[in-house]
Amino acid sequence: MKPCMTLANDLAKFALVGACAVMLTACVSSQMPISPAQDDVDAAPPPPTVEPNGSGNQQAAACNLDAIQYAIGEPFDEAAVSQLQSDSSARQVRVLRPGDMATMDHRPDRLNIHLNDQDVIEEVRCG
């Protein structure tokens, strides 16, 4: 008798899950517009316009690498950070040593100082 009861229970569970899936599908499809051109449905706002890199306010806020090229090849010390920040007009400074992890967000107003293993400035970048 036990195998029949297990089969009956499995069929009942299967039917219940199927019924729930059908009801959820009906709820979702009744709320979704068939066409974005329907007048009674609010359309999503248009995407923002994006200007090319280096335009608008970002260009004014970007750091100036030409002003700090003298630092490449120089030994790094913490006192140099404020001088490089001032000379480049950067709002933020990030010092990166080999193996350091860094976020991938681009900030035109941030100065990145890349050092080698001997704490010598190898490269400076905005971003």
C-alpha positions in Angstrom: 0.0 0.0 0.0 2.8 2.3 0.7 4.1 2.6 -2.9 0.7 3.7 -4.1 0.4 6.4 -1.5 3.9 7.7 -2.4 2.9 7.8 -6.0 -0.4 9.6 -5.2 1.5 12.1 -3.0 4.0 12.8 -5.8 1.2 13.3 -8.4 -0.6 15.6 -6.0 2.6 17.7 -5.5 3.3 17.8 -9.2 -0.3 19.0 -9.9 0.0 21.7 -7.2 3.3 23.0 -8.5 1.9 23.0 -12.0 -1.2 24.9 -11.0 0.9 27.5 -9.1 3.2 27.9 -12.2 0.1 28.5 -14.4 -1.4 31.0 -12.0 1.9 32.9 -11.7 2.3 33.0 -15.4 -1.2 34.3 -15.8 -0.6 37.1 -13.2 2.7 38.2 -14.8 1.4 38.2 -18.4 -1.7 40.2 -17.5 0.4 43.0 -16.0 2.8 43.2 -18.9 1.9 45.4 -21.8 1.7 43.7 -25.2 3.1 46.7 -27.0 5.0 49.7 -25.7 2.8 51.8 -28.0 -0.4 51.3 -25.8 -1.8 54.6 -24.7 -3.0 53.4 -21.3 0.4 52.2 -20.2 3.1 54.6 -19.0 6.2 54.3 -21.1 9.6 54.2 -19.5 11.5 57.4 -19.6 14.0 57.8 -22.4 17.6 56.9 -21.6 19.8 59.8 -20.6 22.0 61.4 -23.2 25.6 60.6 -22.8 28.3 63.0 -23.9 31.6 61.7 -25.2 34.5 61.3 -22.7 36.2 64.5 -21.8 33.3 66.8 -22.5 31.2 69.1 -20.3 32.0 69.4 -16.6 34.2 66.2 -16.6 36.8 67.9 -18.8 37.1 70.8 -16.4 37.3 68.4 -13.4 39.9 66.1 -15.0 43.3 66.1 -13.5 46.2 67.5 -15.5 48.9 64.9 -16.3 51.1 67.3 -18.3 51.8 69.3 -15.1 53.2 66.3 -13.3 55.3 64.4 -15.8 58.4 65.4 -13.9 57.5 62.9 -11.2 57.9 59.8 -13.4 61.1 58.0 -12.4 61.3 59.8 -9.0 61.3 58.0 -5.7 57.9 58.2 -4.0 57.3 59.5 -0.5 54.1 60.5 1.2 55.1 64.2 1.1 54.9 64.0 -2.8 51.2 63.2 -2.7 50.0 66.6 -1.7 52.4 68.3 -4.2 51.3 66.0 -7.1 47.6 66.5 -6.2 48.1 70.3 -6.2 50.1 70.3 -9.4 47.6 68.1 -11.3 44.5 69.8 -9.8 43.2 66.4 -8.9 40.4 66.1 -6.3 41.5 62.7 -5.2 44.8 60.7 -5.2 45.2 56.9 -5.2 48.6 55.3 -4.8 48.9 51.8 -6.4 51.8 49.4 -5.7 52.3 46.2 -7.6 49.7 43.7 -6.6 47.3 46.3 -5.1 43.7 45.8 -5.9 41.8 48.8 -7.2 38.2 49.6 -8.2 37.5 49.9 -11.9 35.4 53.0 -11.6 36.6 55.9 -13.7 36.9 59.2 -12.0 38.5 61.9 -14.3 39.3 64.0 -11.2 41.3 61.3 -9.5 45.1 61.0 -9.9 46.4 57.4 -9.8 50.1 57.1 -8.9 51.5 53.8 -10.0 54.7 52.6 -8.2 57.2 49.8 -8.9 58.6 47.4 -6.3 61.2 50.0 -5.1 58.5 52.7 -4.6 59.6 54.6 -7.7 56.8 56.4 -9.7 56.4 54.4 -12.9 53.3 56.1 -14.2 50.6 58.7 -13.4 47.1 58.5 -14.8 43.8 60.3 -14.3 40.8 58.1 -13.7 
